[in-house]
Amino acid sequence: MVSSQASPEDIALALRILAQEKLKTHLAAAVERVRYITNASGVALALCEELAPESPSENASENPEDAMVCHASCGPAAPEVGARMYIRSGLTAESIRTRQTLRCDRASTDPRVNQESCKALGIESVMVLPLIMDRNVVGMFELFGSKPLAFAERDATTLSASTPQVESALREAVAAGMPLGRIAWAEEALALSNDAEEALAETSVTLKVPVAFPIDSFRKPEAPPSSESADQEVPAFLARLADEARPASSRAWSHWFRPQW
């Protein structure tokens, strides 16, 4: 309970701590639930962290955008809470750039994953889902399986269903003052993708009205064609299309009851 004599700064700090503890509980419950449903060997949930100017990274040469920090995990194949999970390359980077759920079915032969690390941890299947808030990538879910082809579309659905509660807890913690970073290079990739789509839309041609042609004028004549007009004969299916296009009043009723094709 916050004392009535506390300063505004103390109250803000207490609220931030409460929000972070609530977030921790939500994230732990989310990974446990996902692992139970998907039967994964390990589940991890990592978040971006915004480093304060006075608190530089332990490794000055390390770019904070190259890794996320694991905030919740369960299972023997998952990294420990607090571990740095590198995201600049491989399957994770591709998932972040495309903002799509991706999976690896055979880690031993898939060049998108670190095969040595997967072999050491006994991982054969991986699934990655980026966490997005306000169009910014702020975290990721990762599933790890000990067997090939461990995950399918239903597991991607399970991950997607778990994100709203995680996002709600994240927003509450950020509103209370918890710093949360973002991946700028992921936003640049999205901007480039949007520019490419706009350029394609500008160069594409859209037909705003139906295109018609006088098919009756090309119909096969009832009389046998002369040798001069034989090369203008159209296929039978075009003649049938012409029959369909004729007014109903000029068509025999039998046309409605026999197959046209």
Number of C-alpha atoms within 10 A of each C-alpha: 5 10 8 7 8 11 11 9 9 13 16 14 15 16 18 20 16 14 22 20 13 16 23 18 13 18 25 17 16 23 24 17 17 22 22 12 13 21 17 26 22 24 29 30 29 26 24 22 19 14 13 9 7 6 8 11 13 7 8 8 7 11 9 20 18 16 19 25 22 22 21 26 27 22 18 14 21 22 22 16 15 13 14 16 17 15 18 17 14 14 22 25 18 18 21 30 20 14 20 13 23 18 24 23 18 20 26 18 11 15 12 14 19 14 17 12 11 19 13 9 15 18 24 23 25 28 25 26 23 28 24 16 14 6 11 18 22 24 24 24 26 23 31 30 27 20 17 15 15 22 21 12 10 11 19 18 11 15 26 15 12 17 19 12 14 18 18 14 20 24 17 16 23 16 13 18 16 19 14 16 18 20 21 13 15 23 16 12 15 18 12 12 14 12 12 12 11 12 11 11 11 10 8 9 8 8 7 6 6 5 6 6 7 8 14 14 9 15 19 17 10 6 6 9 13 8 8 7 9 11 9 12 13 13 11 12 11 15 18 13 15 16 18 14 12 11 8 12 7 8 13 9 10 8 12 11 8 8 7 11 7
